[in-house]
Amino acid sequence: MNTLQSLGVVVAISIAINPMSAHTIKPPTNKVYPKFDRQVVLNHIGEMSQDLEIKINSDVEKKIRYLIRKGKSHTETVLGRSVTYFPVVESYLKKYNLPNELKFLPVVESSLDIGAKSKVGAAGPWQFMKTTGRGYGLRIDNEVDERLDLLKSSDAAARYLSDLYKRFGDWPLALAAYNCGPTRVRKAINQRRSKNFWKVKSLLPKETQDYVAKFMATAYVMSYYQFYDLRPTYKDYDQQFVTTYKFYNGCNLADLAKRAGISVKVLKELNPSYMNGLVPENPYGSYIVLPALGVNLDFEMGLLDGAFGAN
């Protein structure tokens, strides 16, 4: 048996191939902020899907100004990450018939940092708490934290968002519940006797009011960034161009990196869900992300030849 066959691998998804450079070369800046025209923003928002009731008010406008001005560098970094990660997120939103604009939620939650962890215990691109993550089928233990697995956490997040929308029938309310919890949103609804976010928002925590406004500002800026001289800063090639495989048998990421001829550090950064660098055996399959470029050809051909050990 080929040594690779022991890994039990099947190709799952090619995450992203972007023809643009991994780094953006920028001309010298004169620190002149891009012009903000409220009417232009209103026109653009009118062109966007209204499923999520994206609106412009003073709070949203303030956050738009921040994202295109003082927060410009960070916005450009997130735009660069989105090229790699949005195709995955979009595929799960489509799977559950959810609005495509929900892809901007992990931008608000984690800046599309797959390995993000908060002080209160939330983790991953969708910032799941352990209880919620486990409630939606994510494995979270000393070996694996699937909140840090983009594919599995995006599937869980799409199901959770779908449930929240079914419960409240209003996307801004569903987003608010994602942030502060369904119980607080239900209490506000009952107190105001309305299922309209804009009518109950004053009863919600200030953090949640800001959260929904930030989501709307982020959705707008990332949809129309070209109008504000924002230029995506792309990740290095070995983390920008990636392919996902499904492994059924256990393996060691260090050993896998050696076979593939790639950096162990890069492989671990691409796969933060494996706590100790060990991928446990999984009859349902575990996703492993590998660079699409620079992988040992024999290793790559071995993975592609016959879906090793797969069903």
N, C-alpha and C positions, 0 to 999 in steps of 0.2 A: 504494500500500500504506500502511495506517495505520502511523505511526511506531512504534507499540508492537509491530506484527507482526514487526519486525526482531529483537525480543528472543527469539522462539521460546518461548512460555510455555504451560504447562498447569498447571491447578490440581492440587495434590497432596493436601495434608492441612490441615484446620483444626485447629490444635494445641489451643487451649483457649479457652473462653469461661466466665468465672466471674461470676455475678451479684453477688458481694460487692464491697465497696469495695476500692480499691487500697491503702488504708492502714487499719490497725486502730486504732481509738481506744480507749485503755486507761484504766481508772480509776487513780487514784493507788495505788501499791503500798506496802504496809506491810512488805515484805521478809519476810513469813512464808512459808516454803517449803511447797509442797503436801505433804500427808501421804503417806508411802510405806507401803503395806500389802502385805507379801509374799504374803499369801494372795490378795489381790485380783489381784496380778500373776500368780500361778499359775493362777487361774481364767481370766483373760484369755488367757494363753498356751494354755490348754487349748481355748479357742475358735478359736485360729488354726490354719491349715493346718500339718500336721506334716511336710510334704514336706521342709522344711529343718531338721527336728529342732531347732527353737528351744527352748532350755532356760533355766532360771534357776539360776545358781550365784553364788558370791561375786563373781566378776569381772564377770558380766553385771549383777548387782544394783548394783555400784559405778558402772557406766557409765550405768545407768538413772537413778540418783540424780543424776549429773552433768548429764545431758541435761535433766532436769526442774527442776533447781535452778540451779547456777552457770552452766550452759550454756543456760539458758532462752531468752535473747535470740537466740542463734544458732539454736537449734532452731526458734524461731518464724519466723526468716528462711527457713530451709530448707523449712519447711512451706508458706510462701507461694510459694516457687519450685516446689514439687511440683505445685501446681495447674496450672501451665503445662506442665511437662515430663513428669509421670508418664503422661499419656495416650499420649504417643509411645513411651515405654519399654515400657509395658504392651502396646502393639500388637505390638512385636517379640518380646516374651516369648511372647505368644499364638501368633504366627506359627510359632515353633519349639517349641511345646508345653512351655514351661518354667514353673516355679512363679511365680506373680504376685509373690510376696514378694521375688524377686530385684530388683525395682524399687528396693529400698532400698540396693542395692550402690553405685550412683553417689552416693548420699548420703554413704556412708562414704568413698568414693574422693575426691570433689571438693566435697562439700556442694552438689551440683547446680549448680556453677559451670561453665557451658559452656566458658568460655575458660580454665579453670584449667591452670596449668603448674607442674610440680614442679622442684625443684633437680636431680633426677637425670634429667630429660628426659621424664618422663611428661606426657601432655597430654589435655585434654578431660574430659568428665563421667565417663568410664570410666577415665581415667588410663592409656591405652595407652602403652607404650614404642614407639618407632619400629619395631623389628623385629617385634614382635607385631602391631602395626597393619597393617603392610605384608603380613604373613603372612595376614591376613584381608581383604585386598583394599582397604585404605584408601590413598588417594593422599596422600603426604606429601612435599612438595618446597618450593621457594621461592615458589611461587604459591598452593598449596592445602595445607592440613593438615586432612584429613577426620576426624582425631581430634576436632576441634573442631566437627564437624557432628553435631548430636544424632541425626538420623535414621540417617546412615550409620554412625556409631560405635555406635549402639545395635544395629543389625543385626549388626555385626561382633562386638560383645560377646556377644550372644545366641548366635551360632554358636560362639564361643570357650567360653562357659560350658557349652554343650551338649556340646562335645568333652571338656571336663574331667570332666563327669559320666559320660560314657560310659567314660572312662578309669579313674575311681576308684569309680564306683557309690555315692557317698556325698556329699551336698551340702556338709556342713561341710568334707570333704576337698577338694572342688572349689573352695570359697571360699578355703581355705588355699592351694591351688595357684595361684589367681588372684593372691594376694598375694606368695607367695615363690617361685613357680615349680614346675612339675610334678616336676622332678628332686629337689628337697629333700623333697617329700611322698613320692615313691616310695622314697627312701632310708629315711625314717622307717617307712614301711609294711613294708619288707623287714626292717628291724632289729627291729621289734616283732612282725612276722608277723601283722598285723591291718590290716583296711581300715576300722576304726572310728576316727573322728577323736578321740573322747574317750580312746581307748586309746593313740594315738600322739602326741597334742598336746604332751606334755612333751618330745618329741624335735624339735619344730619351733621355729623362732626365736621369741623372746618377742614380737616385733612381730606375728608371725602369730597367736599365741595371743590377743593383745589385739585383733587385727583381727577374728577370728571372734566374739569376745565383743562387740565394738563393733557388729558387724552385727546380732547378735541383740537387743542393747539398742535399737538404732535402729529395727529392725523393730517392736519392741513399742511404743516411745514414739510413733512416727508412726502406729501403728494405733489407739492409745488416748489420744492427746494431750488429748482433751476432759476426761479424768478428772484432769488435772493443771494445769488453768487455763492451758493453752498456747493462744495465739491467733495464728494465722498472720499474718505481716506480708507483705502482698502487694506485688508490684512495681507501678510506675506503669502506667497503662492501656496506654500504647503498647508496653510490654514484657510485660504480663500477657496481654492479648488479642491473639493473633497467628495468622497464617495462613501456610502454607507453599506456595510455588509451585515448579514445576520448570521451569528455564530451560535451553534447549538451545543457544542462541547466546550468545556472550560479551557482557558488559556491564560498565559501570563503576558501582560502588555509589553514587558521588557523583552521577552522571547519573541513576541510578534514583531516588535520594532526591529530586532536583529535580523529576523528572516526577511522582513520587507526592505531592509536597508535604509531605515529612516530614524530620525531622532526619537529617543524614548520620551524626552521632554515634550516634544510636539504631540506625540501620540497620547500622552496622558492629558495634555491640555485639550485635545479634541474629544477626550472621553473621560470627563471629570466624575461621571457617575460611579466609576469603579474605585472604591475607597482606598484599597490597598494595591491597586494596579493589577488585580486578579479578576478575571472574568469567570464567574461560576458557571457550571453546566446548567443549561436551561432548555427543557424540552420544547418550550415555546419560542425560543430564540432570543439572543441578546444582540442589540445593535452595537456595532463597532465602526467608528468613523476613521477612515484612512485618507491621507492625501491622494488626490487624483493624479498628481505629478510627482516624479522622482522615486516612485516605488520600484523595487527590484522587479525586472520584467518577468523572470521565472516565477517569482512569488505571485505576481498579479495574474499571470496566465493560469497558475495553479488554482487561484480563487475562482477564475472565470470558467474553468474547464469542468463541466459536469455538476456544478452546484454541490460540492463535496458534502456527503453525509446528509444532505437535505432530504426531506420527505421522499 
